Amino acid sequence: MGLFEWGEKRFARGIARAMIRSYTLHKKANLNLSEFELIKKTLTDRPGKPAKKLLIDIENESFYKSTGGSLVEIIYVLVRIEYVEYMNGTLDEEDKKTNSIFKEVILEEIKNNPTTR
């Protein structure tokens, strides 16, 4: 699988920005929510089957913790799942270079948004 690198960056950046925007809004509106609850609320805002499936998966808090238990890791998993769906592929066909591009872009977007720290 794989678009050109700029396409993969753009794909990841779009999802990361949307998730960060949603997360920030929920964080400001719900000061008492735990990180886990904030991430669940953020996923409910994301359209499409991948986000709904991931939301079901993280209802099991041990799955959430096994992914790293952070916004970065949840966005990373979501980007990978959405990319696989977009490319009509499977997680077995993932490309390590593509995944490292995704991670790099997500970390950059998180770093550029002070409310996520």
Rosetta silent file (secondary structure, phi, psi, omega in degrees, C-alpha in Angstrom):
SEQUENCE: MGLFEWGEKRFARGIARAMIRSYTLHKKANLNLSEFELIKKTLTDRPGKPAKKLLIDIENESFYKSTGGSLVEIIYVLVRIEYVEYMNGTLDEEDKKTNSIFKEVILEEIKNNPTTR
SCORE:     score description
SCORE:     0.000 S_00000001
   1 L     0.000  156.517  169.060    0.000    0.000    0.000 S_00000001
   2 L   149.375  129.445  169.154    1.038    3.575   -0.271 S_00000001
   3 L   -85.642 -174.629  170.486    0.407    6.889   -1.861 S_00000001
   4 L   -67.288  157.283 -175.020    3.276    9.247   -2.414 S_00000001
   5 H   -54.549  -39.217 -179.870    4.740   10.375    0.892 S_00000001
   6 H   -63.552  -33.790  178.783    3.026   13.774    0.679 S_00000001
   7 H   -68.588  -39.846  178.022   -0.314   12.032    0.284 S_00000001
   8 H   -66.079  -40.472  177.914    0.284    9.876    3.338 S_00000001
   9 H   -63.603  -44.568 -179.587    1.280   12.954    5.343 S_00000001
  10 H   -62.888  -41.706  178.576   -1.793   14.825    4.191 S_00000001
  11 H   -58.586  -52.618 -178.517   -4.018   11.859    5.049 S_00000001
  12 H   -65.124  -41.113 -178.278   -2.622   11.571    8.582 S_00000001
  13 H   -62.468  -41.820 -179.780   -2.551   15.337    9.140 S_00000001
  14 H   -61.103  -46.877  179.833   -6.239   15.714    8.249 S_00000001
  15 H   -67.680  -44.167 -179.097   -7.355   13.040   10.684 S_00000001
  16 H   -60.547  -45.855 -179.339   -4.972   14.204   13.410 S_00000001
  17 H   -63.362  -41.894  179.136   -6.139   17.821   13.175 S_00000001
  18 H   -63.944  -42.882  179.792   -9.801   16.827   13.266 S_00000001
  19 H   -66.683  -41.739  179.327   -9.242   14.588   16.273 S_00000001
  20 H   -64.965  -41.599  178.391   -7.177   17.218   18.098 S_00000001
  21 H   -60.131  -47.274  179.331   -9.809   19.886   17.411 S_00000001
  22 H   -63.549  -45.051  179.147  -12.553   17.634   18.788 S_00000001
  23 H   -58.393  -45.426 -178.677  -10.420   16.618   21.776 S_00000001
  24 H   -62.216  -43.784  178.681   -9.668   20.272   22.589 S_00000001
  25 H   -61.942  -44.713  178.920  -13.347   21.228   22.463 S_00000001
  26 H   -65.864  -38.019 -179.079  -14.305   18.348   24.764 S_00000001
  27 H   -64.737  -40.657  178.854  -11.451   19.115   27.134 S_00000001
  28 H   -70.619  -35.938 -176.881  -12.550   22.740   27.495 S_00000001
  29 H   -82.751  -21.891 -174.716  -16.225   21.835   27.890 S_00000001
  30 L  -130.889   74.265 -174.040  -15.722   18.910   30.296 S_00000001
  31 L   -62.383  -21.535 -175.606  -13.011   19.829   32.778 S_00000001
  32 L   -93.241   -2.109 -177.363  -13.720   16.832   35.027 S_00000001
  33 L   -76.718  143.341  174.101  -13.319   14.086   32.424 S_00000001
  34 L   -72.747  165.652  177.285  -10.420   11.672   32.572 S_00000001
  35 H   -57.554  -42.364  179.310   -8.123   11.287   29.571 S_00000001
  36 H   -59.290  -47.021  179.952   -9.832    7.978   28.783 S_00000001
  37 H   -67.610  -37.235  176.650  -13.302    9.580   28.767 S_00000001
  38 H   -61.464  -43.714 -179.912  -12.049   12.522   26.671 S_00000001
  39 H   -65.812  -39.773  177.417  -10.681   10.164   24.051 S_00000001
  40 H   -62.841  -44.120  177.942  -13.944    8.204   23.958 S_00000001
  41 H   -62.179  -40.532  179.491  -15.930   11.426   23.464 S_00000001
  42 H   -62.690  -42.457  178.466  -13.509   12.517   20.753 S_00000001
  43 H   -65.045  -30.538  179.503  -13.958    9.230   18.891 S_00000001
  44 H   -65.989  -24.124  179.385  -17.742    9.617   18.991 S_00000001
  45 H   -79.337  -19.641 -175.748  -17.337   12.779   16.890 S_00000001
  46 L   -80.165  123.920  178.651  -15.397   11.005   14.151 S_00000001
  47 L   -74.866  162.063  173.346  -17.588    9.787   11.302 S_00000001
  48 L    99.649  160.949 -177.839  -17.164    6.411    9.675 S_00000001
  49 H   -66.737  -39.719 -178.601  -16.878    2.773   10.597 S_00000001
  50 H   -56.937  -42.930 -179.929  -13.209    2.782   11.678 S_00000001
  51 H   -67.763  -39.082  179.595  -13.851    5.251   14.507 S_00000001
  52 H   -65.948  -40.395  177.916  -16.979    3.398   15.616 S_00000001
  53 H   -66.504  -42.711  179.037  -15.088    0.095   15.656 S_00000001
  54 H   -64.288  -37.788  177.679  -12.192    1.638   17.567 S_00000001
  55 H   -61.191  -42.176  177.097  -14.630    3.151   20.060 S_00000001
  56 H   -63.370  -43.314 -179.731  -16.075   -0.313   20.699 S_00000001
  57 H   -62.198  -41.186 -176.230  -12.556   -1.728   21.080 S_00000001
  58 H   -81.896   -5.290  171.262  -11.445    0.884   23.602 S_00000001
  59 L   -57.332  -30.719  173.280  -14.533    0.343   25.741 S_00000001
  60 L   -82.104  103.923 -172.950  -12.336   -2.455   27.009 S_00000001
  61 H   -60.254  -25.738  178.100   -9.913   -0.330   29.002 S_00000001
  62 H   -68.205  -34.127  174.765   -7.206   -2.998   28.767 S_00000001
  63 H   -63.984  -45.113  178.828   -7.222   -2.587   24.957 S_00000001
  64 H   -56.722  -46.906 -179.494   -6.890    1.168   25.455 S_00000001
  65 H   -67.573  -34.473 -179.154   -3.931    0.664   27.774 S_00000001
  66 H   -68.664  -22.812  177.182   -2.342   -1.887   25.431 S_00000001
  67 L   -82.689   -7.736 -178.415   -2.287    0.740   22.657 S_00000001
  68 L   117.135  -12.769  174.490   -0.343    3.080   24.913 S_00000001
  69 L    59.717   40.827  179.494   -3.288    4.785   26.552 S_00000001
  70 L  -143.579  162.042  177.508   -2.801    8.180   24.966 S_00000001
  71 H   -59.037  -42.058  179.974   -4.366   10.463   22.399 S_00000001
  72 H   -56.300  -48.705 -176.458   -1.327   10.040   20.156 S_00000001
  73 H   -68.699  -37.253  178.327   -1.663    6.271   20.088 S_00000001
  74 H   -67.052  -41.978  176.616   -5.427    6.314   19.536 S_00000001
  75 H   -62.320  -42.134  179.484   -5.042    8.743   16.629 S_00000001
  76 H   -59.082  -46.662  178.863   -2.255    6.536   15.251 S_00000001
  77 H   -63.124  -43.747 -179.873   -4.459    3.429   15.378 S_00000001
  78 H   -62.181  -44.989  178.717   -7.355    5.341   13.825 S_00000001
  79 H   -59.418  -45.599  179.652   -5.206    6.708   10.989 S_00000001
  80 H   -60.840  -44.677 -178.927   -3.906    3.226   10.223 S_00000001
  81 H   -66.265  -43.271 -179.919   -7.406    1.719   10.203 S_00000001
  82 H   -66.411  -36.182  179.346   -8.845    4.516    8.061 S_00000001
  83 H   -66.497  -43.005  178.090   -5.927    4.273    5.642 S_00000001
  84 H   -60.911  -43.203  178.747   -6.382    0.530    5.256 S_00000001
  85 H   -63.622  -44.127 -179.628  -10.082    1.083    4.586 S_00000001
  86 H   -60.528  -39.969 -177.765   -9.308    3.865    2.104 S_00000001
  87 L   -87.627    0.944 -177.947   -6.817    1.680    0.252 S_00000001
  88 L    55.919   40.764 -179.109   -9.117   -1.376    0.389 S_00000001
  89 L  -114.058 -158.740  176.076   -6.348   -3.327    2.053 S_00000001
  90 L  -134.120  162.299  178.090   -5.753   -5.127    5.317 S_00000001
  91 H   -62.868  -24.202  177.648   -3.601   -4.427    8.339 S_00000001
  92 H   -66.087  -23.886 -177.764   -1.443   -7.363    7.209 S_00000001
  93 H   -94.422    7.393 -177.092   -0.431   -5.354    4.144 S_00000001
  94 L   -59.651  150.632  178.792    0.698   -2.298    6.083 S_00000001
  95 L  -106.485  128.688 -178.131    3.943   -0.647    5.148 S_00000001
  96 H   -61.857  -36.426  179.250    6.379    0.200    7.973 S_00000001
  97 H   -65.671  -43.072  177.821    7.518    3.357    6.200 S_00000001
  98 H   -60.737  -45.104  179.819    3.934    4.556    5.830 S_00000001
  99 H   -62.978  -36.946  178.421    3.273    3.858    9.500 S_00000001
 100 H   -69.535  -33.769  174.883    6.373    5.796   10.543 S_00000001
 101 H   -63.910  -44.931  178.703    5.192    8.730    8.413 S_00000001
 102 H   -57.504  -48.989 -177.357    1.818    8.573   10.150 S_00000001
 103 H   -61.244  -44.925 -179.962    3.424    8.561   13.594 S_00000001
 104 H   -58.963  -46.372 -179.023    5.745   11.457   12.699 S_00000001
 105 H   -65.322  -43.951 -179.350    2.876   13.620   11.417 S_00000001
 106 H   -62.816  -45.690  178.973    0.654   12.876   14.426 S_00000001
 107 H   -61.427  -39.002  178.047    3.436   13.704   16.882 S_00000001
 108 H   -63.599  -43.564  179.444    4.101   16.948   15.022 S_00000001
 109 H   -66.219  -41.055  177.373    0.420   17.935   15.170 S_00000001
 110 H   -62.619  -44.651 -179.331    0.197   17.085   18.885 S_00000001
 111 H   -62.056  -35.142 -178.631    3.361   19.095   19.574 S_00000001
 112 L   -79.732   -3.501 -179.569    1.920   22.089   17.713 S_00000001
 113 L  -118.958  105.538 -175.057   -1.241   22.090   19.832 S_00000001
 114 H   -64.400  -22.245 -178.454   -0.632   23.187   23.434 S_00000001
 115 H   -74.970  -12.742 -179.096   -4.011   21.937   24.717 S_00000001
 116 H   -90.716   -6.120 -179.408   -3.055   18.316   24.073 S_00000001
 117 L   -90.850    0.000    0.000   -0.074   18.383   26.397 S_00000001
